[in-house]
Amino acid sequence: QAGVELGWTVKAAGRTCAVRGEAVEGKTVTGAAVDSRTWFATLVAEILPGSLEAVVRGDWLDPDAKQLKDRRAETTVGLNQYLAARKVKLQANYVVVKDENPAGRGDILRLNFQTTF
C-alpha cells in the first residue's frame, strides 16, 4: 500500500560540538491514521579536537500507531576515537533500551570499527 512520509530535520554545528535531530511520521494514502512515528536527537562534543568525541543520542520509534506494546526508546552514551588522520573511527556506546515488547532485548554495549579509503 502506498504511503506518505512527513518529517523535519534540524542540524547545528559549532567549532567543538554538533546537534542533529529528525522526526518522521508515515501515513497511509487511503486513511488519516498515523501508521508510524519516529524521532532522534544527537549531541556530539569534542573532548580532544580531531581525536576524541563524546556522544549522547536519544531515539524513539512507534512502528504502528494502531498496535499496543510496540514502542521502543533508546538512550545512547558513547565515545568516538579517530585515528590515521580521521580515516579510522572506533566507537564504544552503551545503549539503554526501553522496549514495550516483552520479547525485546535489554541494554546493549555496541563497539564499532569504521574506516574510509
C-alpha positions in Angstrom: 0.0 0.0 0.0 1.3 3.4 -0.9 2.2 5.9 1.8 3.5 9.3 2.6 6.2 10.3 4.9 6.3 13.7 6.5 9.2 14.9 8.7 11.8 17.5 9.6 15.5 17.6 10.2 17.4 20.1 12.3 21.2 20.5 12.2 23.5 22.9 14.0 27.3 22.8 14.4 29.8 24.9 16.2 33.6 24.6 16.5 33.5 21.9 19.2 30.0 20.5 19.1 27.2 19.5 16.8 23.5 18.8 17.3 21.2 17.0 14.9 17.6 15.9 15.2 14.9 14.4 13.0 11.3 13.3 13.2 9.2 11.4 10.7 5.6 10.3 10.5 4.3 7.8 8.0 0.7 7.9 6.9 -1.3 5.7 4.6 -2.7 7.4 1.4 -6.1 5.9 1.9 -6.6 6.8 5.5 -5.9 9.5 8.1 -4.4 7.2 10.7 -0.7 7.6 11.5 1.0 4.3 10.8 4.4 5.0 12.3 6.3 7.7 14.1 10.0 8.1 15.0 12.4 10.8 16.1 16.1 11.0 17.2 18.3 13.7 18.6 22.1 13.6 18.8 24.7 15.8 20.5 28.4 15.3 19.7 31.1 17.2 21.7 34.8 17.2 21.1 36.9 16.3 24.1 40.3 16.2 22.2 40.0 18.2 18.9 40.2 15.9 15.9 40.7 12.8 18.0 38.1 12.1 20.7 34.3 12.9 20.9 31.6 12.3 23.5 28.2 11.4 22.1 24.7 11.4 23.6 21.7 10.3 21.5 18.0 9.6 22.0 15.8 7.5 19.7 12.1 6.7 19.8 10.1 4.6 17.5 6.4 3.6 17.3 6.3 1.3 14.2 2.5 1.0 14.2 0.4 3.6 16.0 -2.6 1.2 16.0 -0.7 -1.5 17.9 -0.1 -1.6 21.6 3.2 -2.6 23.2 5.4 -2.0 20.2 7.1 1.3 21.1 10.9 1.4 21.7 13.1 4.1 23.1 16.9 4.1 23.3 19.3 6.4 25.1 22.9 6.1 23.9 26.1 7.5 25.6 29.5 6.8 24.0 32.9 7.8 22.8 34.3 8.2 19.2 38.1 7.9 18.8 39.6 9.0 15.4 42.9 7.6 14.2 45.0 7.9 11.0 44.0 11.5 10.1 40.3 10.6 10.7 40.3 7.7 8.3 39.7 5.3 11.1 36.9 5.6 13.8 36.4 3.5 16.8 33.1 3.8 18.6 32.1 2.5 22.1 28.5 3.0 23.0 26.2 1.9 25.9 22.6 1.9 24.8 19.8 1.9 27.5 16.8 0.3 25.9 13.2 0.8 27.0 11.1 -1.6 24.9 7.4 -2.1 25.5 7.6 -5.5 23.7 8.2 -8.2 26.4 10.3 -10.2 24.0 12.6 -7.2 23.4 16.3 -7.3 24.2 17.8 -5.4 27.1 20.6 -2.8 27.1 23.3 -3.0 24.5 27.1 -2.5 24.6 28.0 -1.6 21.0 31.6 -1.5 19.6 32.1 -0.3 16.0 35.2 0.0 13.8 34.8 2.2 10.7 37.4 3.1 8.0 37.5 5.0 4.8 39.9 4.6 1.9 
